[in-house]
Amino acid sequence: MFVLSNLVKALAYILNSVLEILFWIILIRALISWVNPDPYNPIVRFLDTVTEPILSPIRRVVPPIGLDFSPLIAILVIKFIQIFLVGSLMDLSVAMR
């Protein structure tokens, strides 16, 4: 049973790492958007490519009212998933031992 416990724990760590990287990418994109970046810059294009699939559905639900709140909402959802899902997986791995 410890093998399955370690598998769940490893999945929790990987999910947490992916969500943390995504958090930073969204935060960097939001900060860069304040300075009117060059749309042909490869870094800006990468940030747009990675974050647009996450931010565009949020923009459809919450349209921008002067400010674009989609990065803030995405960050809150990411943090909720980190606390709830990753925490639950870690507790599950401990309970399986």
CNS distance restraints for C-alpha pairs under 8 A (distance, minus, plus):
assign (resid   1 and name CA) (resid   5 and name CA) 6.37 0.50 0.50
assign (resid   1 and name CA) (resid  96 and name CA) 6.72 0.50 0.50
assign (resid   1 and name CA) (resid  97 and name CA) 6.48 0.50 0.50
assign (resid   2 and name CA) (resid   6 and name CA) 6.08 0.50 0.50
assign (resid   2 and name CA) (resid  96 and name CA) 7.02 0.50 0.50
assign (resid   2 and name CA) (resid  97 and name CA) 5.44 0.50 0.50
assign (resid   3 and name CA) (resid   7 and name CA) 6.20 0.50 0.50
assign (resid   4 and name CA) (resid   8 and name CA) 6.27 0.50 0.50
assign (resid   4 and name CA) (resid  93 and name CA) 7.84 0.50 0.50
assign (resid   4 and name CA) (resid  96 and name CA) 7.71 0.50 0.50
assign (resid   5 and name CA) (resid   9 and name CA) 6.21 0.50 0.50
assign (resid   5 and name CA) (resid  92 and name CA) 7.64 0.50 0.50
assign (resid   5 and name CA) (resid  93 and name CA) 4.47 0.50 0.50
assign (resid   5 and name CA) (resid  94 and name CA) 6.98 0.50 0.50
assign (resid   5 and name CA) (resid  96 and name CA) 5.50 0.50 0.50
assign (resid   5 and name CA) (resid  97 and name CA) 6.23 0.50 0.50
assign (resid   6 and name CA) (resid  10 and name CA) 6.02 0.50 0.50
assign (resid   6 and name CA) (resid  93 and name CA) 6.69 0.50 0.50
assign (resid   7 and name CA) (resid  11 and name CA) 6.20 0.50 0.50
assign (resid   8 and name CA) (resid  12 and name CA) 6.21 0.50 0.50
assign (resid   8 and name CA) (resid  89 and name CA) 6.39 0.50 0.50
assign (resid   8 and name CA) (resid  90 and name CA) 7.32 0.50 0.50
assign (resid   8 and name CA) (resid  92 and name CA) 7.56 0.50 0.50
assign (resid   8 and name CA) (resid  93 and name CA) 5.65 0.50 0.50
assign (resid   9 and name CA) (resid  13 and name CA) 6.33 0.50 0.50
assign (resid   9 and name CA) (resid  89 and name CA) 6.69 0.50 0.50
assign (resid   9 and name CA) (resid  90 and name CA) 5.66 0.50 0.50
assign (resid   9 and name CA) (resid  93 and name CA) 5.54 0.50 0.50
assign (resid  10 and name CA) (resid  14 and name CA) 6.18 0.50 0.50
assign (resid  11 and name CA) (resid  15 and name CA) 6.00 0.50 0.50
assign (resid  12 and name CA) (resid  16 and name CA) 6.03 0.50 0.50
assign (resid  12 and name CA) (resid  86 and name CA) 5.20 0.50 0.50
assign (resid  12 and name CA) (resid  87 and name CA) 7.89 0.50 0.50
assign (resid  12 and name CA) (resid  89 and name CA) 5.77 0.50 0.50
assign (resid  12 and name CA) (resid  90 and name CA) 6.33 0.50 0.50
assign (resid  13 and name CA) (resid  17 and name CA) 6.14 0.50 0.50
assign (resid  13 and name CA) (resid  86 and name CA) 7.58 0.50 0.50
assign (resid  14 and name CA) (resid  18 and name CA) 6.19 0.50 0.50
assign (resid  15 and name CA) (resid  19 and name CA) 6.12 0.50 0.50
assign (resid  15 and name CA) (resid  86 and name CA) 7.07 0.50 0.50
assign (resid  16 and name CA) (resid  20 and name CA) 6.07 0.50 0.50
assign (resid  16 and name CA) (resid  82 and name CA) 6.09 0.50 0.50
assign (resid  16 and name CA) (resid  86 and name CA) 6.37 0.50 0.50
assign (resid  17 and name CA) (resid  21 and name CA) 6.23 0.50 0.50
assign (resid  18 and name CA) (resid  22 and name CA) 6.15 0.50 0.50
assign (resid  19 and name CA) (resid  23 and name CA) 6.05 0.50 0.50
assign (resid  19 and name CA) (resid  78 and name CA) 6.32 0.50 0.50
assign (resid  19 and name CA) (resid  82 and name CA) 7.08 0.50 0.50
assign (resid  20 and name CA) (resid  24 and name CA) 6.43 0.50 0.50
assign (resid  21 and name CA) (resid  25 and name CA) 6.23 0.50 0.50
assign (resid  22 and name CA) (resid  26 and name CA) 6.16 0.50 0.50
assign (resid  23 and name CA) (resid  27 and name CA) 6.16 0.50 0.50
assign (resid  23 and name CA) (resid  75 and name CA) 6.00 0.50 0.50
assign (resid  23 and name CA) (resid  78 and name CA) 6.82 0.50 0.50
assign (resid  24 and name CA) (resid  28 and name CA) 6.01 0.50 0.50
assign (resid  25 and name CA) (resid  29 and name CA) 6.14 0.50 0.50
assign (resid  25 and name CA) (resid  47 and name CA) 6.66 0.50 0.50
assign (resid  25 and name CA) (resid  51 and name CA) 7.41 0.50 0.50
assign (resid  26 and name CA) (resid  30 and name CA) 6.18 0.50 0.50
assign (resid  26 and name CA) (resid  47 and name CA) 7.71 0.50 0.50
assign (resid  26 and name CA) (resid  51 and name CA) 6.29 0.50 0.50
assign (resid  26 and name CA) (resid  71 and name CA) 6.30 0.50 0.50
assign (resid  26 and name CA) (resid  74 and name CA) 7.96 0.50 0.50
assign (resid  26 and name CA) (resid  75 and name CA) 7.40 0.50 0.50
assign (resid  27 and name CA) (resid  31 and name CA) 6.24 0.50 0.50
assign (resid  27 and name CA) (resid  71 and name CA) 7.21 0.50 0.50
assign (resid  27 and name CA) (resid  75 and name CA) 7.86 0.50 0.50
assign (resid  28 and name CA) (resid  32 and name CA) 6.03 0.50 0.50
assign (resid  29 and name CA) (resid  33 and name CA) 6.09 0.50 0.50
assign (resid  29 and name CA) (resid  44 and name CA) 7.67 0.50 0.50
assign (resid  29 and name CA) (resid  47 and name CA) 6.09 0.50 0.50
assign (resid  29 and name CA) (resid  48 and name CA) 7.47 0.50 0.50
assign (resid  29 and name CA) (resid  51 and name CA) 7.98 0.50 0.50
assign (resid  30 and name CA) (resid  34 and name CA) 7.02 0.50 0.50
assign (resid  30 and name CA) (resid  71 and name CA) 6.56 0.50 0.50
assign (resid  31 and name CA) (resid  35 and name CA) 7.72 0.50 0.50
assign (resid  32 and name CA) (resid  36 and name CA) 7.16 0.50 0.50
assign (resid  32 and name CA) (resid  37 and name CA) 6.51 0.50 0.50
assign (resid  33 and name CA) (resid  37 and name CA) 6.44 0.50 0.50
assign (resid  37 and name CA) (resid  41 and name CA) 7.85 0.50 0.50
assign (resid  37 and name CA) (resid  44 and name CA) 7.15 0.50 0.50
assign (resid  38 and name CA) (resid  44 and name CA) 7.25 0.50 0.50
assign (resid  39 and name CA) (resid  44 and name CA) 6.26 0.50 0.50
assign (resid  39 and name CA) (resid  45 and name CA) 6.53 0.50 0.50
assign (resid  40 and name CA) (resid  44 and name CA) 7.23 0.50 0.50
assign (resid  40 and name CA) (resid  45 and name CA) 6.64 0.50 0.50
assign (resid  41 and name CA) (resid  45 and name CA) 6.20 0.50 0.50
assign (resid  42 and name CA) (resid  46 and name CA) 6.05 0.50 0.50
assign (resid  43 and name CA) (resid  47 and name CA) 6.22 0.50 0.50
assign (resid  44 and name CA) (resid  48 and name CA) 6.13 0.50 0.50
assign (resid  45 and name CA) (resid  49 and name CA) 6.03 0.50 0.50
assign (resid  46 and name CA) (resid  50 and name CA) 6.16 0.50 0.50
assign (resid  47 and name CA) (resid  51 and name CA) 6.02 0.50 0.50
assign (resid  48 and name CA) (resid  52 and name CA) 5.51 0.50 0.50
assign (resid  49 and name CA) (resid  53 and name CA) 7.56 0.50 0.50
assign (resid  50 and name CA) (resid  54 and name CA) 7.95 0.50 0.50
assign (resid  51 and name CA) (resid  55 and name CA) 6.10 0.50 0.50
assign (resid  52 and name CA) (resid  56 and name CA) 5.62 0.50 0.50
assign (resid  53 and name CA) (resid  57 and name CA) 7.21 0.50 0.50
assign (resid  54 and name CA) (resid  58 and name CA) 7.20 0.50 0.50
assign (resid  54 and name CA) (resid  74 and name CA) 7.34 0.50 0.50
assign (resid  55 and name CA) (resid  59 and name CA) 6.23 0.50 0.50
assign (resid  55 and name CA) (resid  70 and name CA) 5.76 0.50 0.50
assign (resid  55 and name CA) (resid  71 and name CA) 6.62 0.50 0.50
assign (resid  55 and name CA) (resid  74 and name CA) 6.91 0.50 0.50
assign (resid  56 and name CA) (resid  60 and name CA) 6.39 0.50 0.50
assign (resid  56 and name CA) (resid  70 and name CA) 7.97 0.50 0.50
assign (resid  57 and name CA) (resid  61 and name CA) 6.64 0.50 0.50
assign (resid  58 and name CA) (resid  62 and name CA) 5.95 0.50 0.50
assign (resid  58 and name CA) (resid  70 and name CA) 5.68 0.50 0.50
assign (resid  58 and name CA) (resid  73 and name CA) 7.65 0.50 0.50
assign (resid  58 and name CA) (resid  74 and name CA) 7.63 0.50 0.50
assign (resid  59 and name CA) (resid  63 and name CA) 5.08 0.50 0.50
assign (resid  59 and name CA) (resid  64 and name CA) 6.87 0.50 0.50
assign (resid  59 and name CA) (resid  68 and name CA) 7.94 0.50 0.50
assign (resid  59 and name CA) (resid  70 and name CA) 5.91 0.50 0.50
assign (resid  62 and name CA) (resid  69 and name CA) 7.73 0.50 0.50
assign (resid  62 and name CA) (resid  70 and name CA) 7.32 0.50 0.50
assign (resid  63 and name CA) (resid  68 and name CA) 7.61 0.50 0.50
assign (resid  64 and name CA) (resid  68 and name CA) 4.65 0.50 0.50
assign (resid  64 and name CA) (resid  69 and name CA) 6.60 0.50 0.50
assign (resid  64 and name CA) (resid  70 and name CA) 7.93 0.50 0.50
assign (resid  69 and name CA) (resid  73 and name CA) 6.30 0.50 0.50
assign (resid  70 and name CA) (resid  74 and name CA) 6.01 0.50 0.50
assign (resid  71 and name CA) (resid  75 and name CA) 6.08 0.50 0.50
assign (resid  72 and name CA) (resid  76 and name CA) 6.23 0.50 0.50
assign (resid  73 and name CA) (resid  77 and name CA) 6.21 0.50 0.50
assign (resid  74 and name CA) (resid  78 and name CA) 6.12 0.50 0.50
assign (resid  75 and name CA) (resid  79 and name CA) 6.15 0.50 0.50
assign (resid  76 and name CA) (resid  80 and name CA) 6.11 0.50 0.50
assign (resid  77 and name CA) (resid  81 and name CA) 6.18 0.50 0.50
assign (resid  78 and name CA) (resid  82 and name CA) 6.17 0.50 0.50
assign (resid  79 and name CA) (resid  83 and name CA) 6.16 0.50 0.50
assign (resid  80 and name CA) (resid  84 and name CA) 5.87 0.50 0.50
assign (resid  80 and name CA) (resid  85 and name CA) 7.93 0.50 0.50
assign (resid  81 and name CA) (resid  85 and name CA) 5.18 0.50 0.50
assign (resid  81 and name CA) (resid  86 and name CA) 6.81 0.50 0.50
assign (resid  82 and name CA) (resid  86 and name CA) 5.10 0.50 0.50
assign (resid  82 and name CA) (resid  87 and name CA) 6.91 0.50 0.50
assign (resid  83 and name CA) (resid  87 and name CA) 5.41 0.50 0.50
assign (resid  84 and name CA) (resid  88 and name CA) 5.95 0.50 0.50
assign (resid  85 and name CA) (resid  89 and name CA) 6.13 0.50 0.50
assign (resid  86 and name CA) (resid  90 and name CA) 6.16 0.50 0.50
assign (resid  87 and name CA) (resid  91 and name CA) 6.18 0.50 0.50
assign (resid  88 and name CA) (resid  92 and name CA) 6.03 0.50 0.50
assign (resid  89 and name CA) (resid  93 and name CA) 6.16 0.50 0.50
assign (resid  90 and name CA) (resid  94 and name CA) 6.38 0.50 0.50
assign (resid  91 and name CA) (resid  95 and name CA) 6.16 0.50 0.50
assign (resid  92 and name CA) (resid  96 and name CA) 6.15 0.50 0.50
assign (resid  93 and name CA) (resid  97 and name CA) 6.83 0.50 0.50
